[in-house]
C-alpha cells in the first residue's frame, strides 16, 4: 500500500501509482510533490474533537463569562472544589494593565547596600562578615551601607517576597491551613491509621504562647511570579 512514503526498496509499483492517481480528479488539494491527493497517513492523523454541547464564541473581542466557560476535560470534583475555594470571588480581568508597575527610586546608598547584600548571600557570609565588609565598602565608596536588618527589609519591600511561617505536622503529613487551620492533631490517615501527632509541644503547657512542633516557610505565589518576570534572565525563561 502506498502511504506517501517511499518503499524500503526505493521503488513504487504500478498498481500503487494507479490507485493513488485514481483519486486525483476528486481532490482539490495540491501538494508540494505534485500529487493532488493527501496521503492516507495524513488522513488517518487524529484531529481534535469539539464536544457537541459547547458553543464556540465567535466574537473573540468579548471573552466568555464563567457561565459560558468551555470545558474540554472533566475535572475531579475534589479539584473543582479546591479551585473554587482558592479563587474565591476572584475573576481574571478582561484587559491587561496599560501601564507597567511603578518602579522604586533608590538612593546610591540603597543600591550599593543591595549589591553588597547579594554578594554576601551568594558567598554564604556570616553576620559578622556582612558588618566588616560593609565598613570597608563605606570607607571606599563614601556611602553609608544599610545594616543587615534594614537591607533585608528593603529587599522585602521591593520584591513583595515576605515569607510566612505555617504550622505543619512533624511527619510532614499536612499543613495547618485552610480546613485544617483550627486542628490540634494531625488527621492524616496512612495505612489505615491516623497520624494523630499533636500540633504543639505538649511539654510547654505552662507557657502562655504555644510552640508549634514544626513549621514551613511560605512565599506568596503572585509576588513570586512578579519577581520572576522582573528579572531579565528568568523572564526570558518564562
C-alpha positions as CSV (number, residue, x, y, z in Angstrom):
1,X,0.0,0.0,0.0
2,X,1.3,3.5,-0.9
3,X,1.1,5.9,2.1
4,X,3.0,8.8,0.5
5,X,6.4,7.4,1.6
6,X,9.0,5.5,-0.5
7,X,9.0,1.8,-0.1
8,X,12.1,0.2,1.6
9,X,13.5,-0.7,-1.8
10,X,13.0,2.8,-3.1
11,X,10.5,1.8,-5.8
12,X,6.8,2.0,-6.2
13,X,4.7,-0.5,-8.0
14,X,2.4,0.4,-10.9
15,X,-0.7,-0.7,-9.0
16,X,0.2,1.6,-6.2
17,X,0.6,4.6,-8.5
18,X,-2.7,3.8,-10.3
19,X,-4.6,3.6,-7.0
20,X,-3.1,6.8,-5.8
21,X,-3.7,8.7,-9.0
22,X,-7.3,7.5,-9.3
23,X,-8.4,10.0,-6.6
24,X,-6.6,13.0,-8.2
25,X,-9.7,14.1,-10.1
26,X,-11.8,14.1,-7.0
27,X,-9.4,16.2,-4.8
28,X,-9.0,19.9,-4.8
29,X,-5.8,19.9,-2.7
30,X,-2.4,20.3,-4.2
31,X,0.8,19.0,-2.5
32,X,4.3,20.2,-3.0
33,X,5.3,17.0,-4.7
34,X,2.7,17.4,-7.4
35,X,0.2,14.9,-6.1
36,X,-3.3,16.3,-5.7
37,X,-4.3,13.7,-3.1
38,X,-3.3,13.8,0.6
39,X,-1.6,10.6,1.8
40,X,-3.5,8.1,3.8
41,X,-1.2,8.6,6.7
42,X,-2.3,12.2,6.9
43,X,-5.9,11.3,6.5
44,X,-5.6,8.9,9.4
45,X,-3.9,11.5,11.6
46,X,-6.1,12.2,14.7
47,X,-7.8,15.6,15.0
48,X,-9.2,17.5,17.9
49,X,-12.9,16.8,18.6
50,X,-15.0,19.6,20.0
51,X,-17.8,18.5,22.3
52,X,-21.3,19.0,20.8
53,X,-22.7,20.5,24.0
54,X,-20.3,23.5,23.8
55,X,-20.6,26.6,21.7
56,X,-17.6,28.4,20.3
57,X,-17.6,32.1,21.0
58,X,-17.4,33.7,17.6
59,X,-16.7,37.2,18.9
60,X,-13.1,37.0,20.1
61,X,-13.2,40.5,21.4
62,X,-15.7,39.6,24.2
63,X,-14.3,36.6,26.2
64,X,-16.7,34.1,27.7
65,X,-18.0,34.6,31.2
66,X,-18.0,32.0,33.9
67,X,-21.3,30.6,32.9
68,X,-20.2,30.0,29.3
69,X,-16.7,28.8,30.0
70,X,-15.8,25.9,27.8
71,X,-14.5,22.7,29.5
72,X,-12.8,20.1,27.4
73,X,-11.6,17.9,30.2
74,X,-13.8,16.5,33.0
75,X,-12.1,17.6,36.3
76,X,-12.5,15.6,39.5
77,X,-15.0,17.1,42.0
78,X,-12.2,17.4,44.6
79,X,-10.1,19.6,42.2
80,X,-13.1,21.7,41.2
81,X,-14.0,22.3,44.8
82,X,-10.4,23.2,45.7
83,X,-10.1,25.6,42.8
84,X,-13.3,27.3,43.8
85,X,-12.1,27.6,47.4
86,X,-8.7,29.1,46.4
87,X,-10.1,31.5,43.8
88,X,-13.0,32.7,45.9
89,X,-14.6,35.8,44.2
90,X,-11.5,36.5,42.1
91,X,-12.1,36.9,38.4
92,X,-9.4,37.4,35.8
93,X,-9.5,41.0,34.4
94,X,-10.8,41.3,30.9
95,X,-8.0,43.7,29.9
96,X,-4.3,43.7,30.8
97,X,-3.0,46.8,32.6
98,X,-1.9,49.6,30.2
99,X,0.9,50.8,32.3
100,X,3.9,48.9,33.9
101,X,4.2,48.6,37.6
102,X,5.6,51.6,39.4
103,X,9.4,51.5,39.9
104,X,11.0,52.4,43.2
105,X,13.6,55.2,43.1
106,X,16.6,54.1,45.1
107,X,19.4,56.2,46.6
108,X,23.0,55.5,45.9
109,X,23.3,54.1,49.4
110,X,20.4,51.7,48.9
111,X,21.7,50.5,45.6
112,X,25.2,49.8,47.0
113,X,23.7,48.2,50.0
114,X,21.6,45.8,47.9
115,X,24.6,44.9,45.8
116,X,26.6,44.2,48.9
117,X,23.8,42.1,50.3
118,X,23.5,40.0,47.2
119,X,27.3,39.4,47.2
120,X,27.1,38.5,50.9
121,X,24.3,36.0,50.3
122,X,26.0,34.3,47.3
123,X,29.2,33.9,49.2
124,X,27.4,32.4,52.3
125,X,28.9,35.0,54.5
126,X,28.3,35.3,58.3
127,X,26.5,38.2,60.0
128,X,29.9,39.4,61.3
129,X,31.3,39.3,57.8
130,X,28.4,41.5,56.5
131,X,29.3,44.2,59.0
132,X,33.0,44.1,58.5
133,X,32.8,44.3,54.7
134,X,30.1,47.0,54.9
135,X,32.5,49.1,56.9
136,X,35.3,48.7,54.2
137,X,32.8,49.5,51.4
138,X,31.6,52.6,53.2
139,X,35.1,53.9,53.6
140,X,36.0,53.1,49.9
141,X,32.8,54.3,48.3
142,X,31.9,57.1,50.6
143,X,28.3,55.9,51.0
144,X,26.5,54.6,54.1
145,X,25.7,50.9,53.9
146,X,22.5,49.7,55.4
147,X,22.6,47.3,58.3
148,X,21.7,43.7,57.5
149,X,18.2,44.1,59.1
150,X,17.3,47.2,57.1
151,X,18.8,45.8,53.9
152,X,16.6,42.7,54.2
153,X,13.6,44.8,55.0
154,X,14.3,46.9,51.8
155,X,14.5,43.7,49.7
156,X,11.2,42.5,51.0
157,X,9.6,45.9,50.2
158,X,10.9,45.9,46.7
159,X,10.0,42.3,45.8
160,X,7.0,41.6,48.0
161,X,8.5,38.3,48.9
162,X,7.5,38.3,52.6
163,X,7.9,34.8,53.9
164,X,5.2,33.4,56.2
165,X,5.6,30.6,58.7
166,X,2.9,27.9,58.6
167,X,2.5,25.2,61.2
168,X,2.9,21.7,59.8
169,X,2.8,18.1,61.1
170,X,6.2,17.0,62.3
171,X,5.8,14.0,60.0
172,X,5.1,16.4,57.1
173,X,1.6,14.9,56.6
174,X,-0.3,18.2,56.4
175,X,0.0,22.0,56.8
176,X,-2.3,23.5,59.4
177,X,-4.0,25.9,56.9
178,X,-7.3,26.0,55.1
179,X,-9.7,23.5,56.5
180,X,-7.0,22.2,58.9
181,X,-6.1,25.6,60.5
182,X,-8.0,25.0,63.8
183,X,-7.0,21.4,64.3
184,X,-4.7,20.4,67.2
185,X,-3.7,17.0,66.0
186,X,-2.9,15.6,62.5
187,X,-5.9,13.9,60.9
188,X,-3.9,12.3,58.1
189,X,-4.7,8.6,57.6
190,X,-1.9,6.3,56.3
191,X,-2.1,2.5,56.1
192,X,-5.4,2.6,57.9
193,X,-4.0,4.5,60.9
194,X,-4.5,8.2,61.9
195,X,-1.2,10.0,62.4
196,X,-2.6,11.9,65.5
197,X,0.6,13.8,66.1
198,X,0.0,16.9,68.2
199,X,0.4,20.3,66.6
200,X,2.1,22.0,69.6
201,X,4.7,20.9,72.0
202,X,2.8,19.4,74.9
203,X,5.8,19.9,77.3
204,X,5.3,23.6,77.2
205,X,1.8,23.6,78.8
206,X,2.7,26.3,81.3
207,X,3.9,28.6,78.6
208,X,1.5,31.4,77.6
209,X,2.5,31.0,74.0
210,X,2.1,27.6,72.3
211,X,5.2,26.5,70.3
212,X,4.5,24.6,67.1
213,X,6.4,21.4,66.8
214,X,7.3,22.1,63.1
215,X,6.8,24.9,60.6
216,X,7.5,25.6,56.9
217,X,8.2,28.9,55.1
218,X,5.7,30.0,52.5
219,X,6.2,32.7,49.9
220,X,3.2,34.3,48.2
221,X,2.6,32.9,44.7
222,X,1.8,36.2,42.9
223,X,4.8,38.0,44.4
224,X,7.0,35.1,43.3
225,X,5.7,35.3,39.7
226,X,6.1,39.1,39.6
227,X,9.7,38.7,40.8
228,X,10.5,36.2,38.1
229,X,9.1,38.5,35.4
230,X,11.0,41.4,36.9
231,X,14.4,39.7,36.4
232,X,15.9,39.8,32.9
233,X,17.1,36.2,32.9
234,X,14.1,34.4,34.5
235,X,11.6,36.5,32.4
236,X,13.3,35.1,29.2
237,X,12.9,31.6,30.6
238,X,9.3,32.2,31.3
